[in-house]
Amino acid sequence: MLKSFIAVIGAALLLSACDEPAPQAAAPPPPPPPPTFMVFYDWDRANLSTQAMNTLQQAAMAYKSRGGTGVTATGHTDTSGAPEYNMALSVRRANGVKEGLVKEGVPAAAITATGVGEAGLLVKTGDGVREPQNRRVEIVVRIPAAGYNEAAYCQDLMAAWRKTSTAAPAQGPVPEAMADCTAGRFAKGIPVLEKALTDSRVPLPAKKPI
């Protein structure tokens, strides 16, 4: 009777283990924010100071060194002055930054310069307030999304499968996926190997950034 009871308990524990969800791969970290720079201005001015030129050099270097895909320069003003005048002033500021970036080696076609006048205040104020932090151009350098080394990831997937599979079949989806990885057809091989490992409750290896 005791042996039968133990057998029933063992079977129940085995079934419970089978119901556990397969381990999921760790979610990749969020991509880093794009490089952002600020150029500030004296009241009612659109000329670039020495400090502003240093900032433009940094922005241009970020674009060139990180394979930038584009730059956005958005001009702002504070709330002093008429809205129509401020809109035109913000455009002049943005265009001045664009010209400065071009001189630093950023292609003109890669730069989008826009002015938004009093919109998007960095420091919230009432009307007619001269706030230095609001007199600015925001420069955002767009960079490619970080990828991962598909060849290395394929190799890691194959190694993980070989460690956990004692009798790998000569034919079937997994051997075909391994052949795809070896031949450089990563888009075909990776999903199949990921599914095979996940179905076997094997954690997926980490993806190595390029």
The 8 nearest C-alpha neighbors of each residue, nearest first, counted from 0:
[[1, 3, 2, 4, 5, 6, 7, 8],
 [2, 0, 4, 3, 5, 6, 7, 8],
 [1, 3, 5, 4, 0, 6, 7, 8],
 [4, 2, 6, 0, 1, 5, 7, 8],
 [3, 5, 1, 7, 6, 2, 0, 8],
 [6, 4, 8, 2, 7, 3, 9, 1],
 [5, 7, 9, 3, 4, 8, 2, 10],
 [6, 8, 10, 4, 9, 5, 11, 3],
 [9, 7, 11, 5, 6, 10, 12, 4],
 [8, 10, 6, 12, 11, 7, 5, 13],
 [9, 11, 13, 7, 12, 8, 6, 14],
 [12, 10, 8, 14, 13, 9, 15, 7],
 [11, 13, 15, 9, 10, 14, 8, 16],
 [14, 12, 10, 16, 11, 15, 9, 17],
 [13, 15, 17, 11, 16, 12, 10, 18],
 [14, 16, 12, 18, 17, 13, 11, 19],
 [17, 15, 13, 18, 19, 14, 12, 11],
 [16, 18, 14, 15, 19, 13, 20, 12],
 [19, 17, 15, 16, 20, 14, 13, 21],
 [18, 20, 16, 17, 21, 15, 22, 14],
 [21, 19, 18, 22, 17, 200, 23, 16],
 [20, 22, 200, 197, 23, 19, 198, 199],
 [23, 21, 200, 202, 20, 24, 197, 201],
 [24, 22, 21, 25, 202, 197, 203, 26],
 [23, 25, 203, 202, 26, 22, 204, 205],
 [26, 24, 27, 23, 205, 203, 202, 28],
 [25, 27, 24, 28, 23, 29, 205, 206],
 [28, 26, 25, 29, 206, 30, 24, 205],
 [29, 27, 30, 26, 31, 25, 145, 206],
 [30, 28, 31, 27, 26, 32, 145, 144],
 [31, 29, 28, 32, 145, 144, 27, 33],
 [30, 32, 29, 33, 28, 34, 145, 144],
 [31, 33, 30, 34, 35, 29, 141, 142],
 [34, 32, 141, 140, 35, 31, 142, 139],
 [33, 35, 140, 139, 32, 36, 61, 141],
 [36, 34, 139, 138, 33, 140, 37, 137],
 [35, 37, 138, 137, 139, 58, 34, 38],
 [38, 36, 137, 136, 138, 39, 135, 35],
 [37, 39, 136, 135, 51, 137, 54, 36],
 [40, 38, 135, 134, 37, 136, 132, 51],
 [41, 39, 134, 135, 44, 42, 45, 38],
 [40, 42, 44, 43, 131, 39, 134, 45],
 [41, 43, 44, 40, 129, 134, 131, 77],
 [42, 44, 41, 45, 88, 40, 76, 134],
 [45, 43, 41, 42, 46, 40, 88, 92],
 [44, 46, 92, 91, 47, 40, 43, 88],
 [47, 45, 44, 48, 95, 92, 40, 41],
 [46, 48, 51, 52, 45, 49, 95, 40],
 [47, 49, 51, 50, 52, 46, 40, 39],
 [50, 48, 52, 51, 53, 47, 54, 55],
 [49, 51, 53, 48, 52, 54, 47, 38],
 [52, 50, 48, 54, 38, 49, 53, 47],
 [53, 51, 55, 49, 54, 50, 56, 48],
 [52, 54, 56, 50, 51, 55, 49, 57],
 [53, 55, 51, 57, 52, 56, 58, 50],
 [56, 54, 58, 52, 57, 53, 59, 100],
 [55, 57, 59, 53, 54, 58, 60, 52],
 [56, 58, 60, 54, 55, 59, 61, 53],
 [59, 57, 55, 61, 60, 56, 54, 62],
 [60, 58, 62, 56, 61, 57, 55, 105],
 [59, 61, 57, 63, 62, 58, 64, 56],
 [62, 60, 58, 64, 59, 63, 65, 57],
 [61, 63, 67, 59, 60, 65, 64, 66],
 [64, 62, 60, 61, 66, 65, 67, 59],
 [63, 65, 61, 62, 60, 66, 67, 59],
 [66, 64, 67, 62, 63, 61, 142, 60],
 [67, 65, 63, 64, 62, 142, 68, 143],
 [68, 66, 62, 142, 141, 65, 69, 63],
 [67, 69, 141, 142, 66, 143, 109, 70],
 [70, 68, 109, 141, 67, 110, 140, 71],
 [69, 71, 140, 110, 139, 141, 109, 111],
 [70, 72, 111, 139, 138, 110, 112, 73],
 [73, 71, 138, 112, 93, 137, 111, 136],
 [74, 72, 113, 137, 136, 114, 93, 112],
 [73, 75, 136, 114, 89, 93, 92, 90],
 [76, 74, 89, 116, 135, 134, 115, 136],
 [77, 75, 134, 117, 116, 133, 89, 85],
 [76, 78, 133, 134, 79, 117, 130, 129],
 [79, 77, 127, 126, 128, 117, 80, 76],
 [80, 78, 127, 128, 129, 77, 126, 81],
 [81, 79, 78, 82, 127, 85, 84, 77],
 [80, 82, 84, 83, 85, 79, 78, 86],
 [83, 81, 85, 84, 86, 80, 116, 117],
 [84, 82, 86, 85, 81, 87, 116, 80],
 [85, 83, 87, 81, 86, 82, 88, 80],
 [86, 84, 88, 116, 82, 87, 83, 89],
 [85, 87, 116, 83, 89, 88, 84, 115],
 [86, 88, 90, 84, 85, 89, 91, 83],
 [89, 87, 85, 91, 90, 86, 84, 92],
 [88, 90, 74, 114, 75, 92, 116, 86],
 [89, 91, 114, 93, 87, 88, 92, 113],
 [92, 90, 88, 94, 89, 93, 95, 45],
 [91, 93, 45, 89, 95, 90, 94, 74],
 [92, 94, 74, 90, 96, 112, 95, 91],
 [93, 95, 97, 91, 96, 92, 112, 90],
 [96, 94, 92, 98, 97, 93, 91, 99],
 [97, 95, 99, 93, 94, 98, 100, 92],
 [96, 98, 94, 100, 95, 99, 101, 93],
 [97, 99, 95, 101, 96, 100, 94, 102],
 [100, 98, 96, 102, 97, 101, 95, 103],
 [99, 101, 103, 97, 102, 98, 105, 55],
 [100, 102, 105, 98, 104, 103, 99, 107],
 [103, 101, 99, 100, 104, 98, 105, 97],
 [102, 104, 100, 101, 105, 59, 56, 99],
 [103, 105, 101, 102, 106, 100, 59, 63],
 [104, 106, 101, 100, 103, 59, 107, 109],
 [107, 105, 109, 108, 101, 104, 110, 100],
 [106, 108, 109, 110, 101, 105, 97, 98],
 [107, 109, 106, 110, 111, 69, 105, 101],
 [108, 110, 69, 107, 106, 70, 111, 68],
 [111, 109, 70, 107, 108, 71, 69, 112],
 [112, 110, 71, 72, 70, 113, 109, 97],
 [113, 111, 72, 93, 94, 73, 71, 110],
 [114, 112, 73, 90, 93, 74, 72, 111],
 [113, 115, 90, 74, 89, 73, 116, 93],
 [114, 116, 118, 75, 86, 74, 89, 117],
 [115, 117, 86, 85, 75, 89, 76, 118],
 [116, 118, 76, 77, 78, 75, 115, 120],
 [119, 117, 116, 115, 120, 75, 76, 77],
 [118, 120, 121, 117, 75, 115, 116, 133],
 [121, 119, 122, 133, 123, 118, 117, 77],
 [120, 122, 133, 119, 132, 123, 134, 135],
 [121, 123, 120, 124, 133, 132, 130, 119],
 [122, 124, 120, 121, 125, 133, 119, 130],
 [125, 123, 122, 128, 126, 78, 130, 120],
 [124, 126, 128, 127, 123, 78, 79, 77],
 [125, 127, 78, 128, 79, 124, 77, 80],
 [126, 128, 79, 78, 80, 125, 129, 77],
 [129, 127, 79, 78, 126, 130, 125, 124],
 [130, 128, 79, 77, 131, 127, 78, 42],
 [129, 131, 133, 132, 77, 128, 134, 122],
 [132, 130, 134, 133, 129, 41, 40, 39],
 [133, 131, 134, 130, 121, 122, 135, 39],
 [132, 134, 77, 121, 131, 76, 130, 120],
 [135, 133, 76, 131, 77, 40, 132, 75],
 [136, 134, 39, 75, 38, 133, 40, 74],
 [135, 137, 74, 38, 73, 37, 75, 93],
 [136, 138, 37, 73, 72, 36, 135, 139],
 [139, 137, 72, 36, 35, 71, 37, 136],
 [140, 138, 35, 71, 70, 34, 141, 36],
 [141, 139, 70, 34, 33, 69, 62, 142],
 [140, 142, 69, 68, 67, 33, 70, 139],
 [141, 143, 67, 68, 66, 140, 144, 65],
 [144, 142, 145, 68, 67, 141, 66, 65],
 [143, 145, 146, 142, 30, 31, 141, 33],
 [144, 146, 143, 147, 208, 30, 209, 142],
 [147, 145, 208, 209, 144, 148, 143, 207],
 [148, 146, 208, 209, 207, 149, 206, 145],
 [147, 149, 209, 151, 150, 207, 208, 152],
 [148, 150, 152, 151, 147, 153, 185, 206],
 [149, 151, 153, 152, 148, 154, 185, 183],
 [150, 152, 154, 153, 148, 149, 155, 207],
 [153, 151, 149, 155, 154, 150, 206, 156],
 [154, 152, 156, 150, 155, 151, 180, 149],
 [153, 155, 151, 157, 152, 156, 158, 150],
 [154, 156, 152, 158, 153, 157, 159, 151],
 [157, 155, 153, 159, 154, 158, 152, 160],
 [156, 158, 160, 154, 159, 155, 161, 153],
 [159, 157, 155, 161, 160, 156, 154, 162],
 [160, 158, 156, 162, 157, 161, 155, 163],
 [159, 161, 157, 163, 158, 162, 164, 156],
 [160, 162, 158, 164, 159, 163, 157, 165],
 [163, 161, 159, 160, 164, 158, 165, 157],
 [162, 164, 160, 161, 165, 159, 201, 199],
 [163, 165, 161, 166, 160, 167, 162, 159],
 [166, 164, 167, 163, 161, 162, 160, 168],
 [167, 165, 164, 168, 161, 169, 163, 162],
 [166, 168, 164, 165, 169, 161, 174, 173],
 [169, 167, 170, 166, 171, 174, 173, 172],
 [168, 170, 167, 174, 171, 173, 166, 175],
 [171, 169, 168, 174, 172, 175, 173, 167],
 [170, 172, 173, 174, 175, 168, 169, 176],
 [171, 173, 175, 174, 176, 191, 170, 192],
 [172, 174, 176, 175, 171, 177, 192, 191],
 [175, 173, 177, 176, 172, 171, 170, 178],
 [176, 174, 178, 172, 173, 177, 179, 171],
 [177, 175, 188, 179, 173, 178, 174, 172],
 [178, 176, 174, 180, 179, 175, 181, 173],
 [177, 179, 175, 181, 176, 180, 182, 174],
 [178, 180, 184, 176, 182, 188, 177, 181],
 [181, 179, 177, 183, 185, 188, 182, 184],
 [180, 182, 178, 179, 183, 177, 184, 153],
 [181, 183, 179, 180, 184, 178, 185, 177],
 [182, 184, 180, 185, 181, 179, 150, 178],
 [185, 183, 179, 180, 182, 186, 187, 188],
 [184, 186, 188, 180, 187, 183, 189, 179],
 [185, 187, 184, 188, 189, 190, 180, 179],
 [188, 186, 185, 184, 189, 179, 190, 176],
 [187, 189, 176, 185, 179, 180, 191, 186],
 [188, 190, 192, 191, 185, 187, 186, 193],
 [191, 189, 193, 192, 188, 194, 187, 186],
 [192, 190, 194, 193, 189, 188, 176, 195],
 [191, 193, 195, 189, 194, 190, 196, 173],
 [192, 194, 190, 196, 191, 195, 189, 197],
 [193, 195, 197, 191, 192, 196, 198, 190],
 [196, 194, 192, 198, 193, 197, 191, 199],
 [195, 197, 199, 201, 193, 198, 194, 192],
 [196, 198, 200, 194, 199, 195, 201, 193],
 [199, 197, 195, 200, 196, 194, 21, 201],
 [198, 200, 196, 197, 201, 195, 21, 163],
 [201, 199, 197, 21, 198, 22, 196, 202],
 [200, 202, 196, 199, 197, 203, 22, 198],
 [203, 201, 22, 24, 204, 200, 23, 197],
 [202, 204, 24, 201, 205, 193, 196, 156],
 [205, 203, 155, 202, 206, 156, 152, 159],
 [204, 206, 207, 203, 152, 25, 24, 155],
 [207, 205, 152, 147, 208, 204, 148, 149],
 [206, 208, 147, 148, 205, 209, 152, 151],
 [209, 207, 147, 148, 146, 206, 145, 149],
 [208, 147, 148, 146, 207, 145, 149, 206]]
